[in-house]
């Protein structure tokens, strides 16, 4: 596959760097969204190796257990204060 430079998209992502915003890329199927995020993730890691930088490919079979969220809800505790 040939890499196509997407400088405008990378610049927009870098403009959000350092913000608390979660970066989400949407678009047509097979348009390079995952490759763009991999490239951005690599450039963040290169700029700051200690950055809190997480990339999870949910199509990778090794990550399939992450999709089983129904059983994981029992590990979360949510408490609501009593009102009366």
Secondary structure as GFF3:
##gff-version 3
##sequence-region A 1 84
A	DSSP	alpha_helix	7	15	.	.	.	ID=ss1
A	DSSP	alpha_helix	33	47	.	.	.	ID=ss2
A	DSSP	three_ten_helix	61	67	.	.	.	ID=ss3
A	DSSP	three_ten_helix	71	75	.	.	.	ID=ss4
###
